């Protein structure tokens, strides 16, 4: 039942034709990551690199490269975990259908970690220098651990029961880190480790931390699960992995997973920080260098035959997209039990996850009203923005599910059409200004700082959406190349952003009542309108990663009344790149040529991409 170790997993993938081994030497500087991205985009197999330059350890990637493979890895346990979720939603279900829940007792047994005195992780010691120094993007600040499991315990109440296991990025070297002694630790806002770090700072003592790499794949999935505070990721890893997580006791230190491949053990000084980054991140841009905590390393443990798992992130979709889909499968049914009235929620991967959240909810407050308008769905929207990582959503688009019971929150074109057919920009926009946003989002007015907007729609259709450019469409001077993205959505090329120039306001002024542009409820101003309109994926990425609602939304016939902002004409979003934005990720052409050669006839990756 489940895999005991990463090596067990890789053997199974190889046996079933889901993994290929690469014996040619590969460079951890840019080349490994470029290969991973190519193979992922091609829907290729998992990869085991036997010879990685500069390290004695092999490396593995793309384990979660497809949903089919992710489901295969947990084929013995996904159903049991699903039954646990069902019981969370409705505890009485077991009494009505006991046979359906027959596997639950075994799953419950796996939730509790077990403490052991020995384990493979105690086999050997190494150094930071000996680890695979994988750098993913040209302007990264150095090599990073890209599939870390960072383990901490509550300083006030130590023990695995109140531990946190999170996937927070780790910089192995570079910047001002003392070589072979210090590593950077970047955790974003609203992450569980912050609670433990705050307690250590209050107590004035170092926070002990174990950076785990490898081990059974259930551990990596547990590290990215958005579990409620106080629920141990080790428990979830046990349920998903089909066996209790074995933890080795270490005198004077935190326990370590017995079957991990590597553990970097150390402490975080409560009062010290150093620059970390830049790092090419999953929004498709670099997150820049900022001061973050760092780990003073005491020891680097590894098992015999240790394998270094890695991934690479960048503009979605990437391998972490599969993590998101798996999380949705496992936790999506719980949303209605956590937020009353919510029917479905979708954090849009193509927009970088946190920038765009779509939701369907009930609208039952005034069922007898002659004119339906958003009421209950606004209550639901506020509740969603108060839930864990959902609170980081920048754009929340929410509609009443009763208006079209067949609407699927994951069918993005259909969802946008439904909303744009119904929304009243004069009434249905609700802003939060000067608030927190995702650490990785540089569209706001500072680190972790920006704005949010809720767009809510309920009731019958109020407009027909144009699917083509209408005759007589005119644009203000400096704007051109209009393109229809989707019905009702127009992309327009704007002049390059210049501080102090009111291009957005100039675009929104002086449109007569019969202006054809008014047929489009949503207009996006971009640096490249053809690229923006080429695919829905491009539209989502450009629009929602390059705009800050309070600063970059305007509209035709805009007004402010009793501190409420709205517009009676089209809503206009300025999605041009601004000087304070982080630069987008660009491949290194020399590395790409080397990666091309690996897929040429006779190359180890021929036929894969």
KOLBA-587380 format. One line per 5 residues: number of its first residue (from 1); for each residue x, y, z of C-alpha. Coordinates in pm, 1 decimal. Layout:
KOLBA-587380
NUM) X Y Z  ...
This chain:
KOLBA-587380
1) 0.0 0.0 0.0  178.4 314.6 -118.9  552.5 372.7 -160.9  797.9 348.5 125.1  1057.7 568.1 -49.0
6) 1127.4 776.8 -358.6  1339.8 492.8 -500.2  1041.6 256.2 -468.2  831.8 506.4 -659.7  1085.5 546.7 -940.4
11) 1123.9 168.8 -978.9  747.9 136.8 -1016.0  734.5 416.0 -1273.8  1015.1 252.2 -1472.5  848.0 -89.8 -1454.7
16) 525.9 53.4 -1599.6  693.0 258.2 -1874.6  633.4 594.2 -1707.0  999.6 687.0 -1650.4  1310.9 710.6 -1864.9
21) 1669.9 719.1 -1740.7  1924.2 961.1 -1889.0  2287.1 851.9 -1869.1  2436.7 1152.5 -2051.0  2591.6 1410.9 -1818.0
26) 2366.4 1715.8 -1773.0  2444.2 2057.9 -1630.9  2244.1 2166.7 -1322.7  2295.4 2529.2 -1429.0  1985.0 2601.7 -1643.5
31) 2003.4 2282.5 -1851.5  1823.1 2043.9 -1615.1  1536.3 2288.0 -1565.4  1505.4 2358.0 -1938.6  1479.3 1983.8 -2006.2
36) 1214.6 1949.8 -1737.0  1004.3 2230.0 -1887.2  1025.6 2081.3 -2237.5  931.6 1732.3 -2124.7  644.9 1860.2 -1912.9
41) 500.0 2067.3 -2198.7  518.6 1759.1 -2421.5  329.1 1547.0 -2166.7  637.6 1328.4 -2134.2  748.5 1073.0 -1875.3
46) 917.2 1109.5 -1539.8  1294.4 1157.3 -1570.0  1590.5 1013.9 -1379.9  1921.3 1188.0 -1453.3  2200.5 948.5 -1359.1
51) 2492.6 1191.7 -1407.3  2452.0 1548.7 -1285.5  2761.9 1763.6 -1321.1  2928.4 1860.4 -992.9  2744.8 1619.9 -763.6
56) 2754.1 1247.7 -683.8  2374.8 1238.1 -651.9  2130.5 1155.5 -933.1  1826.3 1380.0 -982.7  1463.5 1305.8 -1072.6
61) 1191.6 1528.5 -1214.3  846.5 1533.4 -1373.7  708.9 1275.3 -1131.0  384.1 1475.4 -1124.3  404.3 1576.1 -1491.0
66) 51.9 1456.6 -1579.3  -266.8 1399.1 -1382.3  -270.7 1040.5 -1508.4  69.2 983.2 -1347.8  -28.4 1161.8 -1025.0
71) -336.8 941.8 -992.0  -122.2 636.5 -1067.6  118.4 723.6 -784.5  -169.2 726.0 -534.1  -391.8 466.1 -698.1
76) -417.9 263.8 -378.0  -514.5 554.1 -152.7  -702.3 826.5 -342.2  -1037.0 655.9 -290.7  -976.9 620.8 84.1
81) -876.6 986.2 115.6  -1188.9 1077.5 -79.2  -1399.7 883.5 168.0  -1236.7 1071.7 457.0  -1331.0 1396.9 282.3
86) -1688.8 1272.5 241.9  -1708.8 1196.8 614.3  -1574.4 1543.1 689.7  -1865.0 1682.3 486.1  -2128.7 1445.1 624.3
91) -2029.3 1231.2 927.0  -2359.6 1041.4 913.1  -2284.1 903.8 565.8  -2102.0 600.7 709.2  -2412.5 486.1 892.5
96) -2619.6 501.8 573.8  -2365.7 321.2 352.8  -2114.2 135.2 574.6  -1978.7 -78.6 287.4  -1881.0 235.7 94.9
101) -1664.5 346.7 388.4  -1513.0 8.3 473.5  -1157.5 134.2 407.2  -1183.9 432.5 640.4  -1061.6 258.4 960.5
106) -735.5 162.6 788.5  -698.3 517.9 658.1  -756.4 659.2 1005.9  -478.7 437.0 1142.1  -229.7 588.3 896.6
111) -295.9 943.9 1016.9  -76.2 915.1 1325.0  302.7 940.6 1267.2  513.9 680.6 1443.7  842.9 754.2 1618.7
116) 1137.0 523.2 1549.5  1497.2 510.8 1669.6  1663.1 427.2 1335.6  1602.9 491.8 967.9  1778.3 520.6 630.2
121) 1808.5 899.4 665.3  2073.1 844.1 934.7  2295.8 645.2 696.1  2528.7 924.8 581.4  2629.3 1288.8 605.8
126) 2726.1 1525.4 324.6  2771.3 1898.4 261.9  2570.8 2169.7 92.4  2840.6 2193.1 -175.9  2784.8 1831.2 -274.9
131) 2410.8 1873.4 -342.3  2282.1 1926.7 -699.0  2311.3 2303.5 -757.6  2007.4 2339.1 -984.0  1943.2 2689.6 -1118.3
136) 1624.7 2721.5 -1323.6  1636.4 3068.1 -1483.6  1921.8 3293.8 -1600.2  1866.6 3576.2 -1348.7  1806.0 3353.1 -1045.4
141) 2014.9 3449.4 -744.3  2167.4 3101.6 -730.0  2061.8 2736.4 -710.0  1739.5 2653.3 -526.2  1568.5 2351.9 -374.3
146) 1243.8 2342.9 -574.7  1064.1 2051.7 -404.8  1149.8 2113.8 -38.1  940.9 2001.9 256.0  1018.7 2244.0 537.1
151) 934.6 2096.4 876.7  890.4 2303.5 1193.5  717.7 2255.9 1527.2  534.6 2502.2 1748.6  790.0 2635.1 2002.1
156) 511.1 2674.3 2260.0  374.8 2322.0 2212.5  641.7 2108.6 2042.0  569.0 1774.0 1883.9  450.3 1635.2 1548.7
161) 82.1 1693.0 1633.7  121.6 2071.4 1590.3  395.8 2061.2 1330.2  394.6 2234.3 995.1  525.7 2086.3 669.8
166) 531.4 2343.5 390.7  688.3 2382.1 48.5  880.9 2706.0 98.1  1161.5 2775.0 -141.7  1519.0 2732.4 -26.9
171) 1821.4 2905.3 -182.3  2126.3 2680.0 -152.3  2392.7 2941.3 -219.8  2460.9 3286.6 -357.6  2391.4 3640.3 -234.7
176) 2544.9 3695.1 109.1  2496.9 3341.7 241.6  2803.6 3195.1 406.3  2911.4 2913.4 170.5  2834.5 2565.3 295.5
181) 2690.5 2703.7 621.5  2373.7 2902.2 537.5  2072.3 2865.1 308.3  1794.1 3112.3 236.5  1434.3 3040.8 335.2
186) 1155.4 3229.8 160.2  803.5 3180.0 284.2  514.3 3380.2 145.9  248.8 3563.8 339.0  -17.5 3350.3 511.0
191) 191.3 3034.9 544.2  187.7 2801.1 843.4  556.9 2835.6 922.1  491.6 3203.0 1002.7  297.0 3103.9 1315.2
196) 593.3 2903.0 1444.4  842.5 3172.9 1349.5  635.6 3436.8 1530.4  634.0 3222.1 1844.4  1012.8 3179.0 1827.9
201) 1061.2 3554.1 1785.4  833.7 3620.9 2083.4  1033.1 3373.2 2290.7  1363.4 3517.9 2167.6  1499.0 3182.1 2060.1
206) 1607.6 3019.7 1731.1  1346.8 2823.3 1538.3  1459.3 2471.4 1459.2  1392.1 2363.4 1101.8  1441.5 2052.5 889.3
211) 1448.5 2095.3 511.9  1343.0 1758.3 372.9  1409.4 1658.2 13.3  1273.3 1336.7 -136.9  1106.7 1054.0 46.0
216) 771.6 902.9 -55.6  579.1 1128.5 -299.9  290.1 1168.7 -52.8  517.0 1392.8 156.4  561.8 1642.8 -127.6
221) 186.8 1659.3 -190.1  118.3 1704.0 181.7  361.6 1997.9 188.1  151.0 2192.0 -65.1  -193.3 2103.5 73.1
226) -384.7 2404.3 212.6  -479.0 2230.4 535.9  -648.8 2413.0 823.9  -416.5 2550.5 1090.1  -358.0 2285.1 1354.6
231) -406.2 1987.8 1119.7  -73.5 1813.9 1067.3  52.4 1760.4 712.6  223.2 1445.0 842.7  -121.4 1300.8 911.0
236) -234.3 1378.8 557.7  87.6 1231.4 415.3  17.8 911.4 603.9  -334.3 884.4 463.9  -226.8 962.5 106.6
241) 81.5 741.0 127.8  -106.8 447.5 275.8  127.6 404.1 571.1  210.3 588.0 891.0  495.1 836.3 846.3
246) 800.4 708.9 1035.2  990.4 987.0 1212.9  1341.8 934.3 1353.7  1418.2 1096.2 1686.9  1730.4 1315.1 1685.2
251) 1881.3 1422.6 2018.9  1853.4 1798.3 2055.5  1683.6 1839.4 1716.6  1355.9 1791.9 1534.9  1253.6 1442.8 1425.1
256) 1333.2 1355.5 1063.3  1131.4 1138.4 820.6  1304.7 800.7 831.3  1261.8 743.8 456.7  1365.1 1090.4 333.5
261) 1645.4 1111.8 79.6  1800.2 1427.4 230.2  1745.6 1643.5 538.3  1919.4 1979.9 583.8  1904.4 2042.6 957.4
266) 1950.4 2384.1 1120.8  1802.8 2687.6 1295.4  1657.6 3025.8 1202.8  1788.2 3321.7 1403.9  1477.8 3512.1 1523.7
271) 1635.6 3851.5 1455.2  1844.5 3797.9 1139.7  1761.8 3824.7 769.8  1958.8 3830.0 446.0  1867.4 3899.6 82.3
276) 1706.2 3603.0 -93.9  1637.8 3579.6 -466.9  1573.7 3667.6 -741.7  1384.1 3353.7 -837.2  1183.7 3273.6 -1151.1
281) 843.5 3201.6 -1003.5  510.4 3046.2 -1095.7  346.9 3373.7 -1200.9  584.8 3378.9 -1496.8  805.7 3658.9 -1360.8
286) 1104.8 3686.2 -1129.5  1033.3 3748.6 -766.3  1303.5 3997.4 -676.9  1563.1 3996.5 -399.4  1425.3 4086.3 -56.2
291) 1539.3 4027.2 300.6  1407.6 3697.5 435.1  1504.3 3460.6 716.8  1786.1 3215.4 656.4  1888.5 2882.7 805.8
296) 2216.2 2826.2 985.5  2292.5 2470.4 877.9  2407.1 2218.6 1138.8  2412.2 1898.5 929.0  2308.8 1755.1 592.0
301) 2185.2 1396.4 621.4  2116.2 1156.5 335.2  2028.1 793.1 284.5  2238.5 550.6 79.7  2146.2 578.1 -287.4
306) 1978.5 914.6 -227.7  1803.2 1077.5 -525.2  1742.7 1453.6 -551.7  1389.3 1533.4 -678.7  1334.3 1870.6 -842.3
311) 1093.5 2065.3 -1057.4  1093.5 2402.4 -1225.5  832.0 2672.3 -1209.9  750.5 2952.2 -1449.7  458.8 3083.1 -1646.9
316) 175.2 2829.9 -1602.8  113.5 2556.4 -1681.4  413.3 2382.3 -1526.4  446.7 2071.4 -1311.3  304.5 2256.6 -1010.2
321) -19.5 2284.4 -1211.8  -70.7 1914.1 -1142.5  -38.0 1979.1 -770.3  -317.7 2234.8 -801.6  -542.5 1995.8 -992.0
326) -480.5 1720.0 -739.4  -555.9 1957.8 -452.2  -881.1 2057.0 -622.6  -983.1 1693.4 -661.7  -918.3 1622.0 -294.8
331) -1045.7 1940.4 -130.4  -1295.2 2091.9 -375.4  -1597.0 1911.7 -222.3  -1512.6 2060.6 120.4  -1560.9 2425.6 12.7
336) -1941.2 2430.0 64.9  -1897.4 2296.1 418.5  -1645.3 2568.2 504.6  -1824.2 2863.4 338.7  -2203.2 2841.6 349.7
341) -2355.7 2921.9 13.0  -2039.1 2855.3 -188.9  -2093.5 2590.2 -453.7  -1761.8 2585.6 -638.8  -1432.3 2774.5 -639.7
346) -1152.5 2776.8 -896.3  -814.2 2945.6 -848.2  -708.2 2999.7 -1208.3  -367.9 2847.6 -1274.6  -318.7 3028.5 -1607.0
351) -336.8 3359.3 -1419.5  -84.0 3250.3 -1155.6  -342.0 3106.9 -907.5  -381.6 3390.7 -654.9  -442.8 3678.0 -899.3
356) -777.3 3533.1 -1018.4  -1041.7 3337.8 -828.1  -1372.9 3229.9 -984.5  -1668.1 3124.8 -769.8  -2026.6 3011.1 -801.5
361) -2258.0 3062.9 -502.9  -2622.8 3063.9 -401.4  -2837.5 3375.8 -419.0  -3131.0 3314.3 -181.9  -3158.7 3627.8 29.0
366) -3464.0 3780.8 -142.3  -3614.3 3508.3 -362.2  -3934.1 3710.7 -407.0  -3761.9 4024.1 -539.1  -3875.8 4140.2 -881.0
371) -3521.4 4247.7 -969.8  -3240.1 4010.7 -874.5  -2908.8 4160.9 -772.5  -2601.0 4031.6 -589.3  -2666.6 4001.0 -217.8
376) -2590.2 3657.7 -74.0  -2303.2 3609.4 -320.3  -2140.8 3922.4 -173.2  -2157.6 3761.1 170.3  -1999.3 3449.7 22.5
381) -1732.1 3662.2 -147.3  -1635.1 3820.8 184.5  -1621.0 3477.2 347.3  -1397.3 3339.9 70.5  -1160.5 3633.0 109.8
386) -1128.6 3539.7 477.2  -1032.8 3175.2 414.1  -666.5 3077.0 431.1  -482.8 3121.2 104.4  -805.9 3220.4 -72.6
391) -762.1 3550.4 111.6  -477.5 3631.8 -127.7  -711.4 3646.9 -430.0  -672.9 3976.1 -616.2  -967.3 3945.4 -855.2
396) -1267.3 3749.9 -725.3  -1533.4 3694.5 -990.9  -1848.7 3543.5 -842.5  -2186.7 3459.1 -994.9  -2518.5 3319.9 -875.7
401) -2542.1 2953.7 -957.2  -2921.3 2955.6 -976.9  -2907.7 3163.9 -1296.8  -2752.8 2870.0 -1485.6  -2727.5 2543.2 -1286.4
406) -2517.1 2387.6 -1565.1  -2238.7 2647.5 -1536.5  -1895.7 2494.1 -1465.1  -1654.1 2714.3 -1269.6  -1360.0 2552.2 -1452.7
411) -1498.7 2635.4 -1798.9  -1339.4 2979.0 -1803.4  -1476.8 3111.5 -2135.9  -1830.2 3006.7 -2038.6  -1790.4 3155.6 -1691.1
416) -1665.0 3490.5 -1826.6  -1947.6 3500.7 -2080.4  -2205.5 3433.9 -1808.4  -2065.4 3711.6 -1587.9  -2025.0 3969.7 -1864.4
421) -2378.3 3911.2 -1990.9  -2517.9 4000.1 -1647.1  -2285.0 4230.2 -1454.7  -2372.5 4595.1 -1390.6  -2046.4 4786.6 -1359.6
426) -2232.3 5071.9 -1189.3  -2335.5 4849.7 -897.1  -2141.4 4524.1 -894.2  -1778.8 4626.4 -832.0  -1649.9 4614.9 -475.3
431) -1290.4 4718.8 -401.5  -1054.1 4661.2 -111.6  -767.9 4907.7 -126.9  -437.5 4910.7 62.5  -459.6 4543.7 159.6
436) -247.4 4229.3 136.6  -182.2 4036.9 -184.3  42.5 3745.9 -277.5  412.3 3792.9 -198.7  501.9 3693.2 -555.1
441) 268.8 3949.3 -718.3  451.9 4272.2 -805.6  154.0 4454.2 -956.3  68.4 4625.9 -624.7  217.8 4924.9 -447.2
446) 469.2 4724.9 -239.5  575.8 4380.0 -124.2  264.9 4191.8 -5.2  66.3 4514.2 -64.7  -197.6 4596.1 -324.5
451) -572.2 4588.0 -374.4  -858.2 4351.3 -452.1  -1184.8 4372.0 -639.8  -1496.6 4157.5 -626.1  -1699.7 4141.8 -945.7
456) -2042.7 3995.9 -869.7  -2322.6 3909.7 -1111.0  -2673.8 3779.8 -1050.9  -2998.4 3790.5 -1245.2  -3102.7 3763.0 -1610.4
461) -2889.1 3859.8 -1907.4  -2876.3 4233.8 -1964.3  -2671.5 4244.6 -2286.0  -2561.8 4052.6 -2595.2  -2186.8 4013.6 -2627.2
466) -2018.5 4098.3 -2958.9  -1791.9 3836.0 -3108.5  -1648.0 4052.0 -3385.5  -1513.2 4402.9 -3423.8  -1807.1 4632.8 -3498.6
471) -1787.7 4869.9 -3795.8  -1695.3 5225.9 -3712.4  -1488.6 5133.2 -3404.0  -1254.1 5419.1 -3327.5  -980.6 5447.7 -3067.5
476) -815.3 5749.0 -2905.6  -479.3 5868.1 -3036.6  -195.0 5639.1 -2934.3  -416.5 5327.4 -2914.0  -464.8 5069.8 -3187.4
481) -473.1 4709.3 -3305.7  -804.2 4609.2 -3142.3  -857.0 4234.5 -3109.9  -1156.7 4038.2 -2980.8  -1037.0 3797.0 -2711.1
486) -1370.1 3631.4 -2629.9  -1727.7 3748.8 -2680.1  -1754.1 4081.8 -2501.6  -1379.7 4120.0 -2433.9  -1166.2 4356.0 -2641.6
491) -786.7 4385.4 -2623.3  -631.2 4713.4 -2738.8  -264.7 4802.5 -2784.0  -175.7 5104.3 -2574.4  127.0 5331.3 -2564.0
496) 413.5 5222.5 -2341.8  342.6 5306.8 -1980.4  500.4 5633.2 -1866.6  484.0 5753.4 -1503.9  267.4 6063.5 -1480.3
501) 99.1 6010.6 -1818.4  -275.3 5948.6 -1782.6  -313.7 5710.1 -2075.2  -585.6 5510.7 -1899.3  -793.9 5819.1 -1825.0
506) -742.5 5948.4 -2178.8  -871.4 5621.1 -2320.9  -1186.8 5633.8 -2106.4  -1284.7 5993.4 -2187.1  -1493.3 6128.8 -2472.6
511) -1689.2 5827.9 -2595.9  -2033.4 5935.5 -2724.1  -2340.5 5728.4 -2632.7  -2342.1 5555.1 -2972.3  -1969.9 5469.8 -2974.2
516) -1930.2 5105.8 -3095.1  -1676.1 5034.9 -2820.8  -1962.2 5047.8 -2570.3  -2082.7 4712.8 -2701.1  -1786.0 4550.7 -2521.8
521) -1837.2 4532.8 -2144.6  -1465.3 4465.2 -2085.7  -1166.3 4631.4 -2253.6  -804.4 4536.5 -2174.3  -520.7 4771.1 -2262.9
526) -200.2 4577.5 -2325.9  144.8 4629.5 -2469.2  73.0 4363.9 -2732.9  -296.8 4318.3 -2811.1  -234.4 4045.4 -3069.4
531) -45.5 3831.9 -2814.8  -308.8 3900.7 -2547.4  -596.8 3791.5 -2772.3  -416.3 3496.0 -2933.1  -526.9 3247.7 -2664.7
536) -741.2 3250.8 -2351.2  -426.9 3147.7 -2162.8  -245.8 3461.6 -2281.5  -542.1 3682.9 -2192.4  -562.8 3545.7 -1838.5
541) -188.7 3577.6 -1778.2  -150.2 3930.4 -1916.2  -467.3 4078.0 -1768.1  -454.3 3948.1 -1413.3  -80.4 3936.9 -1342.1
546) -9.9 4288.2 -1475.3  -283.8 4487.4 -1306.4  -358.8 4620.4 -958.7  -737.3 4672.1 -935.3  -737.7 5001.5 -744.6
551) -472.9 5157.8 -968.9  -536.0 4993.1 -1304.5  -914.6 4974.6 -1338.4  -1103.8 5262.0 -1494.6  -1412.3 5283.6 -1707.3
556) -1610.6 5479.5 -1958.8  -1860.1 5710.3 -1784.3  -1698.4 5642.0 -1446.0  -1835.5 5797.2 -1126.8  -1791.6 5791.5 -750.4
561) -2098.5 5811.9 -528.5  -2097.8 5768.8 -149.1  -1744.2 5629.1 -181.5  -1864.9 5367.1 -430.0  -1684.6 5361.5 -764.3
566) -1850.4 5234.1 -1080.2  -1891.5 5303.0 -1449.4  -2191.0 5307.3 -1683.4  -1987.8 5212.9 -1989.8  -1724.8 4943.8 -2046.5
571) -1483.0 4852.0 -1768.8  -1120.9 4913.2 -1874.0  -823.9 4726.2 -1722.7  -473.2 4859.4 -1781.4  -260.4 4545.0 -1819.5
576) 51.6 4710.0 -1956.5  387.2 4639.9 -1793.7  476.1 4914.2 -1543.0  820.6 5013.7 -1414.2  761.6 4854.7 -1071.0
581) 668.4 4515.5 -1217.8  912.0 4226.2 -1202.6  1063.5 4116.7 -1535.4  908.3 3818.2 -1715.0  1098.9 3492.3 -1751.4
586) 1293.3 3439.7 -2075.1  1482.3 3124.1 -2175.5  1857.1 3129.7 -2238.7  1901.1 3066.1 -2615.5  2233.2 2882.5 -2577.4
591) 2082.2 2643.8 -2324.6  1778.4 2590.2 -2546.3  2007.2 2487.5 -2833.9  2178.2 2231.0 -2608.6  1840.0 2097.9 -2501.4
596) 1732.7 2075.5 -2867.1  2036.2 1855.7 -2933.9  1928.9 1607.3 -2665.5  1607.1 1542.7 -2859.4  1777.7 1503.9 -3197.6
601) 1795.5 1156.5 -3356.9  2029.0 944.9 -3146.0  1987.9 1174.3 -2843.7  1862.9 1042.4 -2507.8  1537.3 1239.7 -2537.2
606) 1464.5 1175.1 -2903.3  1092.1 1130.1 -2953.2  1000.7 1282.7 -2616.1  978.7 1645.4 -2729.2
